[in-house]
Amino acid sequence: MINVINRAKILVVDDDPDIVQALTMILESLDYRVVGARNGLEALDRIESEKPDLMILDLLMPKMDGFAVYQILQNRHRSGFWNMPTIILTSVREEASRRRFEMETGRKLDADEYMEKPFLPADLLAKVGNLIARKRSPISWDSPGDKGGAHGKET
Amino acid sequence: MELVSLDNMEIEKEAGEAERRYSEILTLSRVSAALSGLWDLDAILNVALANVLDIMNGAIGGILLLDEKTNTLYYRVHRGLSTRYVQEMRIRQGEGIAGSVIQSGEAILLEDISQDPRATHPDLVSAEGLKAFMSVPLRARDKVLGVLNIASRMPHRFTTNDMHLLYAIGDQLGVAIEQAKLKERLKTDRKEIAKLEEEKSSFLSFLGMAAHDLKAPLTAIQSYLWVILGGFSGPISDKQKNMLERCSIRITELLKLISDLLDIPRIEAGQVLQEITEVSISKIIEKCCDDLSSVAKEKGITVSTEIPKSLSKVYGSVTRLQQVMTNLVSNAIAYNVPDGEIKVRVIESEHDVKVEVLDTGIGIPARDLPRIFEEFFRASNVASKGTGLGLAITRRIINAHGGRIWVESPCLETGKGSKFTFSLPTGI
């Protein structure tokens, strides 16, 4: 039970319960603690109550979609969650999602990672593992320049 | 003496004529001033009629327009006539006075219409007590658009000079009517365009929804299959594993087919235009070759690129151009021979950038070349594989970018396989 402290908590947000369950089974195989949410509003509640270390966020959802959740977290700089590592889960191609977000909000969607559905379990675990390691390394985290670097503007 | 008095008469007559011309011009400019700035057809006609009646000291008149659908004349505006008589009235070309004016384009002046056999509605004439009558065509360029009628309850009221003046007003009015009609049509056209735009955008959102709803269940199934195949839900036998792997392959094919089918209408509806940015052709090619390198390696195929260091700006959709490159290069891999070669080459010319994909594969039979970019067409020398939509989508994407795509097989340069070339315009 000592380990519980170190087990990273992951919030999985998707309106499809089967996707949430598949993700949960894969993540739990590596001992992550998994919390699920079915839409954007639930996701915001869970973030407040569960304080997850990482979020896997679907984009197209009822009630409040992933774009809105992402935007709210970005706007709440004092909430403490603006730098929570986020993997955007999408059935649309990555570039198209990003452009849609940019067109609708005039801001860049600087998520840490994108993953297209369906996802290979090994890819998922690799991405999650990297982000958790980055979050726990105090040097690379909390530097806003580092966050957007991987998906910065093409030069 | 006689000669002088004749001269005087001549002078008086000319002075009278000059005065008449002068007042005619004044009248015309008055009508034209009244009409200027008016765009609404009924406003134009009402103002014109009121002015004409005022000038001619007439009390009764009307403007008939030609209904192009039924090819008949109807009263669009009128004064001093009972509505019950005129509202249902339809006059065919060549019928009665107005009908012959519209047909011949010539004015008619009658001393007394109640004595004229050509009157189509003698009941109206007698009920309203119409006597003197004038009818002039409303002309615009070579078309007669309608007829202007004025009448008096007194016979012998109008002169030939009146008729000439009314003629000139008729021409002025004809032009004004035509302008108003063009304006009206422009308005309906704009409405039509707005309606089409709306239909297009609701069609696109329907496609988006269809894509989501068709793919979501398959995605969920695929995710579970991969969970099971990855051993995340406990051990499975080799037999089960084989079957589940087949399931997974079939679902991948189905997902690909759905996205291809939905891609076509999306591209046709101009979705590419919404995604246009400045793109780096070399980055797109490098990413594609990178992504497909492991697949090529498996078949022992070498992929090389030949891209100039600096290229002019190209505008396009990154996602769509990546899709084009992936389609062409994966075809070049799929239809290549073991240990074959693929070369991707970029050539810039004055107005465009050309991208060539050369392979040393099985090539395309000559008879299949003309149809190779058609939907669901499959060359006769390949086994059924893929959706048969890849090249059709590729061509649509390139066309949506203002570019062209073509193929030669065998490639003239190497004498082997095939060469696909597409061009994209440079600059804006």
HADDOCK unambig.tbl for C-alpha pairs under 7 A between the chains (distance, minus, plus):
assign (segid A and resid 18 and name CA) (segid B and resid 220 and name CA) 5.84 0.50 0.50
assign (segid A and resid 19 and name CA) (segid B and resid 220 and name CA) 5.62 0.50 0.50
assign (segid A and resid 19 and name CA) (segid B and resid 223 and name CA) 6.91 0.50 0.50
assign (segid A and resid 22 and name CA) (segid B and resid 223 and name CA) 6.23 0.50 0.50
assign (segid A and resid 22 and name CA) (segid B and resid 224 and name CA) 5.82 0.50 0.50
assign (segid A and resid 22 and name CA) (segid B and resid 227 and name CA) 6.47 0.50 0.50
assign (segid A and resid 25 and name CA) (segid B and resid 232 and name CA) 6.39 0.50 0.50
assign (segid A and resid 26 and name CA) (segid B and resid 227 and name CA) 6.68 0.50 0.50
assign (segid A and resid 26 and name CA) (segid B and resid 232 and name CA) 6.07 0.50 0.50
assign (segid A and resid 29 and name CA) (segid B and resid 232 and name CA) 6.60 0.50 0.50
assign (segid A and resid 95 and name CA) (segid B and resid 319 and name CA) 6.24 0.50 0.50
assign (segid A and resid 117 and name CA) (segid B and resid 219 and name CA) 6.33 0.50 0.50
assign (segid A and resid 118 and name CA) (segid B and resid 219 and name CA) 5.20 0.50 0.50
assign (segid A and resid 118 and name CA) (segid B and resid 222 and name CA) 6.31 0.50 0.50
assign (segid A and resid 118 and name CA) (segid B and resid 223 and name CA) 5.65 0.50 0.50
assign (segid A and resid 119 and name CA) (segid B and resid 223 and name CA) 6.78 0.50 0.50
assign (segid A and resid 120 and name CA) (segid B and resid 226 and name CA) 6.72 0.50 0.50
assign (segid A and resid 121 and name CA) (segid B and resid 226 and name CA) 6.90 0.50 0.50
assign (segid A and resid 121 and name CA) (segid B and resid 227 and name CA) 6.88 0.50 0.50
